[in-house]
Amino acid sequence: MMKQEKIKVVKELKQMASKYEVVGILNLHKMPAKQLQGIKQSIKESAAIKVAKKTLLEKVLKESGKEDLISKIKDEPALLFSNDNPFKLFKIIKKSRTSAGAKVGDIAPNDITISKGPTSQAPGPAISTFQKVGLKTTVEKGKIAIAQDKVVAKAGDVINEDHVNVFSLMKLEPMEVGLDLLAVFEKNIIYDRNVLDVDTEEYLRNIELSVHQALNLSLNTGYLTSETAPIAVHKAFIEARQLALEANILDASVIGDLLAKASREAKALEDAAPIKSE
């Protein structure tokens, strides 16, 4: 890249860094160009991605007052610009992950299973290819069939050439590729990926649990608040009413229930010891 081109890139990125509220650091290591273009297109309403040499990105961050992000740069970096909330942005990026074929040296993201059933492969060398990863095969209707389900690579295993050959025959794309958002800068605060990666459902469940526990603590200790006072009054009314019924205390609010109670007790007594009336 010529000097004038570098100056132009730095100028453009600095303008974007001042225009957008959120600036993030991406790691594009092992990101296929095809998938990158697809992801950029899918998130274009939320964010813009700019790729440049590491030295230029460091210069942009330093001159735009975001030098604290420089330490977050890793492998093959790119800058991400957005006006979205950082947590919402991370969620959007996480959902944009797509499947891709495996390469030798990749790490299995989860257990990779080859399921029982027919394949499109004719008997021949392919049988040996399948057997190299522990697959049991048969021949059905002139085609190779997998005899039983088999986990050919466990999560964390290193993908080797035998795996790649089988995935190619089966047309499997067991890998996940996507943007790796390392950190974002917003209003002089840096959010690392471990902070941004929030399980929304679990977060809401924890809030609900906290609210219930706070309400119970308030009620059980008699520490009333505007939220718990109505509940405490209702609880006291029910307990007072129950006490009046159990102690046969005559009051206009329970007289009906006391008469009904007396009627039930009289009926029970009559059933237990029948009394003949003359």
MOURWO-V635716 format. One record per residue. N is the residue number from 0. RES is the residue in one small letter. PSI is psi in whole degrees, -180 to 180 (none if undefined). Layout:
# MOURWO-V635716
n=[N & N]
res=[RES & RES]
psi=[PSI & PSI]
This chain:
# MOURWO-V635716
n=[0 & 1 & 2 & 3 & 4 & 5 & 6 & 7 & 8 & 9 & 10 & 11 & 12 & 13 & 14 & 15 & 16 & 17 & 18 & 19 & 20 & 21 & 22 & 23 & 24 & 25 & 26 & 27 & 28 & 29 & 30 & 31 & 32 & 33 & 34 & 35 & 36 & 37 & 38 & 39 & 40 & 41 & 42 & 43 & 44 & 45 & 46 & 47 & 48 & 49 & 50 & 51 & 52 & 53 & 54 & 55 & 56 & 57 & 58 & 59 & 60 & 61 & 62 & 63 & 64 & 65 & 66 & 67 & 68 & 69 & 70 & 71 & 72 & 73 & 74 & 75 & 76 & 77 & 78 & 79 & 80 & 81 & 82 & 83 & 84 & 85 & 86 & 87 & 88 & 89 & 90 & 91 & 92 & 93 & 94 & 95 & 96 & 97 & 98 & 99 & 100 & 101 & 102 & 103 & 104 & 105 & 106 & 107 & 108 & 109 & 110 & 111 & 112 & 113 & 114 & 115 & 116 & 117 & 118 & 119 & 120 & 121 & 122 & 123 & 124 & 125 & 126 & 127 & 128 & 129 & 130 & 131 & 132 & 133 & 134 & 135 & 136 & 137 & 138 & 139 & 140 & 141 & 142 & 143 & 144 & 145 & 146 & 147 & 148 & 149 & 150 & 151 & 152 & 153 & 154 & 155 & 156 & 157 & 158 & 159 & 160 & 161 & 162 & 163 & 164 & 165 & 166 & 167 & 168 & 169 & 170 & 171 & 172 & 173 & 174 & 175 & 176 & 177 & 178 & 179 & 180 & 181 & 182 & 183 & 184 & 185 & 186 & 187 & 188 & 189 & 190 & 191 & 192 & 193 & 194 & 195 & 196 & 197 & 198 & 199 & 200 & 201 & 202 & 203 & 204 & 205 & 206 & 207 & 208 & 209 & 210 & 211 & 212 & 213 & 214 & 215 & 216 & 217 & 218 & 219 & 220 & 221 & 222 & 223 & 224 & 225 & 226 & 227 & 228 & 229 & 230 & 231 & 232 & 233 & 234 & 235 & 236 & 237 & 238 & 239 & 240 & 241 & 242 & 243 & 244 & 245 & 246 & 247 & 248 & 249 & 250 & 251 & 252 & 253 & 254 & 255 & 256 & 257 & 258 & 259 & 260 & 261 & 262 & 263 & 264 & 265 & 266 & 267 & 268 & 269 & 270 & 271 & 272 & 273 & 274 & 275 & 276 & 277]
res=[m & m & k & q & e & k & i & k & v & v & k & e & l & k & q & m & a & s & k & y & e & v & v & g & i & l & n & l & h & k & m & p & a & k & q & l & q & g & i & k & q & s & i & k & e & s & a & a & i & k & v & a & k & k & t & l & l & e & k & v & l & k & e & s & g & k & e & d & l & i & s & k & i & k & d & e & p & a & l & l & f & s & n & d & n & p & f & k & l & f & k & i & i & k & k & s & r & t & s & a & g & a & k & v & g & d & i & a & p & n & d & i & t & i & s & k & g & p & t & s & q & a & p & g & p & a & i & s & t & f & q & k & v & g & l & k & t & t & v & e & k & g & k & i & a & i & a & q & d & k & v & v & a & k & a & g & d & v & i & n & e & d & h & v & n & v & f & s & l & m & k & l & e & p & m & e & v & g & l & d & l & l & a & v & f & e & k & n & i & i & y & d & r & n & v & l & d & v & d & t & e & e & y & l & r & n & i & e & l & s & v & h & q & a & l & n & l & s & l & n & t & g & y & l & t & s & e & t & a & p & i & a & v & h & k & a & f & i & e & a & r & q & l & a & l & e & a & n & i & l & d & a & s & v & i & g & d & l & l & a & k & a & s & r & e & a & k & a & l & e & d & a & a & p & i & k & s & e]
psi=[129 & 160 & -45 & -36 & -41 & -43 & -41 & -43 & -47 & -43 & -45 & -45 & -36 & -39 & -41 & -37 & -30 & -23 & -39 & 147 & -29 & 129 & 127 & 160 & 125 & 152 & 116 & 20 & 128 & 21 & 113 & 143 & -39 & -48 & -36 & -44 & -39 & -42 & -42 & -39 & -39 & -25 & 13 & -25 & -19 & -30 & 159 & 141 & 132 & 125 & 135 & 169 & 150 & -43 & -37 & -39 & -41 & -40 & -43 & -47 & -41 & -44 & -14 & 9 & 20 & 37 & -19 & -19 & -17 & -38 & -14 & -11 & 136 & 141 & -107 & 90 & 162 & 161 & 144 & 134 & 136 & 162 & 5 & 159 & 134 & -38 & -40 & -40 & -45 & -39 & -42 & -45 & -40 & -38 & -17 & -1 & 142 & 163 & 155 & 160 & 157 & 149 & 156 & 129 & -13 & 158 & 128 & 124 & -24 & 180 & 131 & 116 & 134 & 120 & 153 & 140 & 177 & 156 & 177 & 6 & 135 & 152 & 144 & -143 & -26 & -30 & -45 & -38 & -44 & -42 & -26 & -23 & 16 & 15 & 135 & 132 & 157 & 177 & 124 & 123 & 40 & 8 & 153 & 138 & 143 & 125 & -30 & 157 & 144 & 129 & 108 & -17 & 128 & 158 & 128 & -13 & 151 & 128 & 128 & -178 & -36 & -42 & -49 & -41 & -42 & -44 & -36 & -44 & -37 & -3 & 42 & 143 & 81 & -9 & 158 & 131 & 146 & 176 & 135 & 96 & 111 & -39 & 157 & 155 & 122 & 123 & 49 & 16 & 135 & 127 & 117 & 163 & -34 & -21 & -37 & -28 & 82 & 133 & 103 & -45 & -44 & -39 & -44 & -39 & -40 & -38 & -45 & -43 & -42 & -41 & -46 & -43 & -38 & -41 & -45 & -42 & -43 & -45 & -42 & -25 & -3 & 18 & 97 & 141 & 175 & -27 & -36 & -15 & -49 & -37 & -41 & -41 & -44 & -43 & -43 & -39 & -45 & -42 & -40 & -40 & -42 & -39 & -43 & -39 & -43 & -33 & 4 & 43 & 121 & 125 & 148 & -32 & -18 & 2 & -39 & -44 & -36 & -41 & -40 & -39 & -45 & -39 & -42 & -41 & -39 & -40 & -40 & -40 & -41 & -40 & -35 & -35 & 83 & 132 & 124 & 130 & 139 & none]
